[in-house]
């Protein structure tokens, strides 16, 4: 369609792009546009964009007609059909998964959950360094006609576009994070140099939307020192301050650079660790071991951050787990 500029439009107005045709700059917005487009132009039971990280495949965005797929649901990567596509064991478009022996295991695992898959399509979404970020995939309960493979070129094009948007959005987010790391004094605990409660709260608020966008694996860890009160009572507050500083330094060495680490007040510390749910238990054990070795034993609680539930629920769950751990440790100490 040709567009003509009316006499009442200025030269400057001619170069203004209407909002509806502006290219998406946010990755989640681009994902939504792609799955909605595919749902209309290539109707299947479900279309989705997934994140692959920490050994799991998690849905970020979905357009579902048959399965009830929602953001946040997922499965182990070893059980995913997309894994065989990424490794090249199976094609990107499989009109009838029953004809591919390599998909028998994933198909049976899905069927056990009342999740019938007759046709599968998938293509990888890659990060700027070439590593796998996730997949664009489609599922259908019934097999499709063999000619369905003609859509492979379209899928590859759309996944490439998503990879490009991902690269631009990732770069933008990292630039913003670098600026935010120059934390103001009002957000820093003066004794330990960690984030204070205000800085912690602001970090969670800033990262909430970004986490939902990219689906990065993460766990909230809440910690409460077991012996600070005794140190203050028996050795004085200067010794208590050194006790807190030793705790902070131990946690710095034990956590990843860039993971937010905070002293929330008194003897309570917190961190958002970029690990998946399966690594949460080993993480807690490691943190307690290094704190014990430093002479600053700590009660610890951990909870995974869900794409659908976000940070607030994870903080509440980790806090409850930490107090449960503290009660258990006090009980064990009393019995001994």
C-alpha positions in Angstrom: 0.0 0.0 0.0 1.3 3.5 -0.9 1.1 6.2 1.7 0.7 9.8 0.8 1.4 12.8 3.1 -1.4 15.3 3.2 -0.9 19.0 2.7 -1.5 19.7 6.4 1.5 17.6 7.6 4.8 19.3 8.2 8.1 17.9 6.9 8.9 16.9 10.5 5.6 15.0 10.8 6.4 13.0 7.7 9.2 11.2 9.6 7.2 10.3 12.7 6.5 6.5 12.9 3.2 5.6 14.5 3.4 3.5 17.6 1.7 0.4 16.0 4.6 -0.1 13.6 7.5 0.7 15.9 9.9 -2.3 16.2 9.9 -3.9 19.6 12.9 -3.1 21.8 12.1 -5.4 24.7 12.7 -9.1 24.3 9.4 -10.1 26.0 7.5 -7.8 23.8 9.1 -9.3 20.7 8.3 -12.8 22.0 4.7 -12.0 22.5 4.4 -10.6 18.9 6.0 -13.7 17.4 3.9 -16.3 19.2 0.7 -14.3 18.5 1.6 -14.1 14.9 2.4 -17.8 14.6 -0.8 -18.7 16.4 -2.7 -16.8 13.7 -0.7 -17.8 10.7 0.4 -21.3 11.6 -2.3 -22.6 13.9 -1.1 -25.3 16.4 -2.2 -26.4 19.8 0.4 -24.1 21.4 3.2 -21.8 20.5 5.8 -20.7 23.1 9.2 -19.1 23.8 11.2 -20.9 26.4 14.3 -20.3 28.4 16.9 -23.0 28.9 19.0 -22.6 32.0 20.2 -24.5 35.0 19.1 -27.8 33.5 15.5 -26.8 32.9 13.4 -25.5 30.1 10.9 -22.8 31.3 8.1 -21.1 29.4 8.5 -17.3 29.1 5.6 -16.5 26.8 2.9 -18.7 25.3 -0.1 -18.7 23.1 -2.0 -21.8 24.0 -5.2 -23.4 22.6 -5.0 -27.0 23.8 -2.5 -27.6 26.6 -2.9 -25.0 29.3 0.7 -23.9 29.0 1.5 -20.8 31.0 4.6 -18.7 31.8 6.7 -20.4 34.5 5.9 -24.0 33.7 8.6 -26.2 32.5 10.5 -29.5 32.7 14.0 -30.9 32.8 16.0 -30.2 29.7 17.0 -33.8 29.4 13.3 -34.7 28.9 12.6 -32.0 26.4 12.0 -32.5 22.7 13.8 -29.3 22.0 17.0 -30.9 23.3 17.1 -33.3 20.4 16.4 -30.4 18.0 19.3 -28.3 19.4 21.8 -31.2 19.3 20.7 -32.0 15.7 19.4 -35.5 16.5 16.0 -34.5 15.1 14.8 -31.9 12.5 13.4 -28.6 13.5 10.0 -29.5 12.1 8.5 -33.0 12.8 5.0 -33.3 11.4 4.5 -36.7 13.1 6.7 -37.3 16.2 5.7 -41.0 16.1 7.9 -41.4 13.1 11.1 -40.3 15.1 12.5 -43.0 17.5 14.6 -40.3 19.1 11.5 -38.6 20.4 10.0 -41.7 22.0 11.3 -40.8 25.5 10.2 -37.2 25.5 6.9 -38.1 24.0 6.2 -40.8 26.6 7.3 -38.5 29.5 4.8 -35.9 28.2 2.1 -38.5 27.8 2.5 -39.6 31.4 1.5 -36.0 32.3 -1.5 -36.2 30.0 0.4 -34.0 27.5 -0.1 -35.6 24.1 2.2 -34.4 21.3 1.6 -35.4 17.7 3.6 -32.7 15.9 6.5 -30.6 17.0 8.4 -27.6 15.7 11.3 -25.8 17.3 14.2 -23.6 16.6 16.9 -22.2 18.9 17.3 -18.7 20.2 20.9 -17.9 20.8 22.7 -15.4 23.0 25.3 -12.9 21.6 28.2 -15.3 22.4 26.5 -18.1 20.5 25.3 -20.0 23.6 21.8 -21.4 23.7 19.3 -19.0 25.4 16.1 -20.9 24.7 13.8 -22.0 21.9 10.8 -21.0 19.9 8.5 -24.0 19.7 5.1 -25.2 18.6 3.2 -28.3 19.7 0.0 -30.0 18.4 -1.9 -33.0 19.8 -2.5 -34.5 16.4 0.2 -35.1 13.7 0.3 -32.7 10.8 0.6 -33.3 7.0 4.1 -33.9 5.7 4.0 -30.5 3.8 4.0 -28.8 7.2 7.8 -28.7 6.9 7.5 -25.8 4.6 7.2 -23.5 7.6 10.8 -24.2 8.7 12.2 -21.1 6.9 9.7 -18.9 8.6 10.6 -20.3 12.0 14.3 -19.9 11.5 13.7 -16.3 10.4 11.6 -15.5 13.5 14.0 -17.1 15.9 16.9 -15.2 14.3 15.0 -12.0 14.8 14.3 -12.9 18.5 18.1 -13.6 18.9 18.8 -10.1 17.5 16.3 -8.4 19.8 17.7 -10.5 22.7 21.2 -9.2 22.0 20.1 -5.6 21.9 18.0 -5.9 25.0 20.7 -7.7 26.9 23.2 -5.0 26.1 20.8 -2.3 27.2 20.1 -4.1 30.5 23.8 -4.6 31.2 24.5 -0.9 30.6 21.7 0.1 33.0 23.0 -2.4 35.6 26.5 -0.9 35.4 25.1 2.5 36.2 23.0 1.1 39.0 26.1 -0.6 40.6 27.3 2.8 41.5 25.1 2.6 44.5 24.4 5.8 46.5 25.5 6.1 50.1 21.8 6.0 51.1 21.6 2.5 49.7 24.8 1.1 51.3 25.2 -0.4 54.8 28.1 1.7 56.2 29.5 -1.0 58.4 29.8 -3.8 55.8 29.7 -2.0 52.5 26.8 -4.2 51.4 23.4 -3.1 50.2 21.2 -2.0 53.1 17.5 -2.7 53.3 16.6 0.3 51.1 19.1 -0.7 48.5 17.9 -4.4 48.6 14.3 -3.3 48.1 15.2 -1.0 45.2 17.3 -3.7 43.5 14.4 -6.2 43.7 12.0 -3.6 42.3 14.4 -2.8 39.4 15.1 -6.4 38.6 11.6 -7.8 38.8 10.6 -6.9 35.3 14.0 -7.9 33.9 13.8 -11.3 35.5 10.3 -11.9 34.1 11.6 -10.8 30.7 14.5 -13.2 30.4 13.6 -15.9 32.9 17.1 -16.1 34.4 17.4 -18.8 37.0 17.7 -17.4 40.5 17.1 -18.2 44.2 16.6 -15.8 47.2 18.7 -16.7 50.2 17.9 -15.3 53.6 20.4 -15.6 56.5 20.3 -14.8 60.2 23.5 -15.0 62.3 23.2 -17.3 65.3 25.8 -15.7 67.6 25.8 -11.9 67.2 23.8 -11.2 70.4 26.2 -13.3 72.4 29.2 -11.6 70.9 27.7 -8.2 71.7 26.8 -9.2 75.2 30.1 -10.8 76.1 32.7 -9.0 74.1 31.1 -5.6 73.3 29.7 -3.9 70.2 33.1 -3.3 68.6 33.6 -7.0 68.5 30.0 -7.4 67.2 30.9 -5.0 64.4 33.9 -7.0 63.5 31.8 -10.1 63.6 29.4 -8.6 61.1 32.2 -7.4 58.8 33.8 -10.9 58.8 30.4 -12.3 57.8 30.1 -9.8 55.0 33.5 -10.5 53.6 33.0 -14.3 53.8 29.7 -13.9 51.9 31.4 -11.8 49.3 34.0 -14.5 48.6 31.3 -17.2 48.6 28.8 -15.6 46.2 29.1 -14.7 42.5 30.2 -11.2 41.5 27.1 -9.2 40.5 24.7 -11.2 42.7 23.2 -8.6 45.1 24.3 -9.1 48.7 22.7 -7.1 51.5 22.7 -6.6 55.2 19.0 -6.0 55.9 19.7 -4.8 59.5 20.9 -6.3 62.7 22.2 -9.8 62.1 20.1 -10.5 58.9 21.7 -10.9 55.5 20.3 -11.7 52.0 21.4 -12.5 48.5 19.8 -13.3 45.2 21.9 -16.1 43.8 21.9 -16.8 40.0 21.4 -20.6 40.4 18.5 -22.9 39.5 16.2 -24.7 41.9 18.3 -27.9 41.8 21.3 -26.1 43.0 19.5 -24.4 45.9 20.2 -27.1 48.4 24.0 -27.4 47.7 24.2 -23.6 47.8 22.7 -23.5 51.3 25.1 -26.2 52.4 28.1 -24.4 51.0 27.2 -21.0 52.5 26.6 -22.6 56.0 30.0 -24.4 55.7 32.0 -21.3 54.8 30.2 -19.2 57.5 30.9 -22.0 60.1 34.5 -22.0 59.0 34.7 -18.2 59.5 33.3 -18.5 63.0 30.0 -16.8 62.1 27.4 -19.6 62.0 24.1 -18.7 60.3 20.6 -20.0 59.9 19.7 -20.1 56.2 16.5 -20.3 54.1 16.3 -20.5 50.3 13.5 -20.3 47.7 13.5 -20.3 43.9 12.3 -17.3 42.0 9.4 -18.2 39.7 8.7 -16.4 36.4 5.1 -16.1 37.3 5.5 -15.3 41.1 8.5 -13.1 41.1 10.8 -12.0 44.0 8.2 -11.1 46.6 7.0 -14.7 47.0 10.5 -16.1 47.0 11.6 -13.6 49.7 8.6 -14.7 51.9 9.3 -18.4 51.4 13.0 -18.0 52.0 12.4 -16.0 55.1 10.0 -18.7 56.5 12.6 -21.4 55.7 15.3 -19.4 57.4 13.3 -19.2 60.7 12.4 -22.9 60.4 16.1 -23.6 60.1 16.9 -21.4 63.1 14.3 -23.2 65.3 15.8 -26.6 64.2 19.3 -25.5 65.0 18.3 -24.2 68.4 16.5 -27.4 69.1 19.6 -29.5 68.1 21.8 -27.3 70.3 19.5 -27.7 73.3 19.5 -31.5 72.9 23.3 -31.6 72.7 
